[in-house]
Amino acid sequence: MLEREDFVRNFPVTIDVDVQWGEMDAFGHVNNVVYYRYFESARIAYMRHISAKGVFDLGRIVPVLAESSCRYLRPVRYPDTLTVGCTITEMQEFGFAQEYEIFSAVQNKVVTTGVARVVLLDKHSKQKALLAPELHEEIKSLEALA
């Protein structure tokens, strides 16, 4: 059986999220839309790690979600504490691909997986921006921690 500590070691960035009563739907499990918010929170945590050296601090280049999907493996119910893992699986010319997994403390297993594609945009021109070498190195360094 997968333990939380083993799960966390697979990802350079993880966050813990307490399931809220109001996140459940009429069927008594977490509503499908809420998982995208969990992914978003993990993505933002990842961005905060890679912007620590000022890559996004100038405000000229912004990461924008271009595409995302979610696979629901097992229903989650209140109360539970979830650990959301986030990793970059592919660096591309104008952005990168990320993968997410959600681990349930109650079920002691992965309950949800997801993927996303993030595109970098120049805030002023609204055009795609190249993945800067500094950002590429930041991502490589962070990914090496997993």
N, C-alpha and C positions, 0 to 999 in steps of 0.2 A: 504494500500500500504506500502511496506517495505521501510523504510528510511535508508539512509547510516549509520546513527548513530546506529540504531538497528542492522544492518548487522554486523558492526564492533564489537559489543558486543558479538557476537557469536563465535569469534575467538581470540585466544591468540596472534596471529601475523597477521597483515595485512600490505599490501603495496599498494601504489597508483601508477598507470601506465598510462601515457598519450599515447593514441593510435597514432601511427605515420602514415603519409600518405603512406609510403612505405610498411607498413604491410598489406595493402589491396591487394586482388587478382583481377583477371580479372572480377569477378562478383561484385566487389564493396564492399566487406566486408572483415574483417580481415581473413587472411589465416589460415587454421586449424593448421598449424605447429606452428604459433606464440603463440597459447595458451599454448603450452608446455614450451615455454620460460617464459611466465608469471608465470606458476606453478613453474618453476625452480627458478625464482627470489624470489618467496615467500618461497620456500623450503630453499634457502640459507639464507634468512632473519631469518627464524626459527632456522637454525643451528647456526647462529651468536648469537642468544639469549641463546641457551643452551650450547654454548661453552664459554660463558662469564666467567665461573668458572674454565676453563682449561680442560674440558673433552676431547676436540679434539686438544688442543694446543700442546700436545706432538708430534703430527704428526704420532703416531703409528697406531691408529685406524682411519679409514676413512669411511664416509658414502657413499654408492654407490647405485644409483638408479637401482633397479632390475626389476621393472615393473611399467607401468603407463597407464592410460586411461583417456579419455576426453569425456564428453557428451556436445554437442553444443545445447543449448536450444533456443537461439535467435541470429540472426546475429548482429555483431557489426560493426559499420562504423566510419570512421574518420569524424569529431573530436569527441572524447569522453575521459573521464577519468574513468578508471576502478579501483576498489578496489578489490584486491585479498586477500582472507582469507585463512589461512592455520592452520590446527589442526592435532594433532596425535590422531588417533581413537583407535589404538591397539598397545600395546607393545608386542613384540615377543622375543624369546630367542636370536636371532641374529640381531634384528633390530626392525622396527616398520612400521605401516601403517599410511599414511596421507590422508587427504581429503582436497580438495580445492573448493572454490566457487569464482566466479567472478561477481561483482556487477557493473552494468553500471550506471553512473551518468545521462546520457542522457535518458535512458529508465527507470531509477529508479527501477530496478529489477535485480534479478540474471539471468545472461545470459549464464553461463557455469559452469559445475561442473567437478571435476576430482578426481581420486584416484591414489595413488602411494604406492609402497612398497620399503622401504629403508633397505638395508642389511649393516651391519658393517663388514668391512674387516680389518685384520691385514695387514698393509702396507708392512711389510717385508716378512711374510710367504705366503701372498695372500690367506689365509684361513679365513673363517668366524670367527668373534670375538663375544663373548658374550656381551649382553647389560649390561654394568657395573652398579652396584647399584647406583653410583654417577650420572650417566646419567639418570637412571630411576627416581631418585629423582628430578633432574633438570627438566625433562619433566613433572612430576607430578606437580611441583611448577608452571611452566609456564602455563600448562593447567588449573590450578585452577583460573587463572586470567580471563578466558573467562566466 
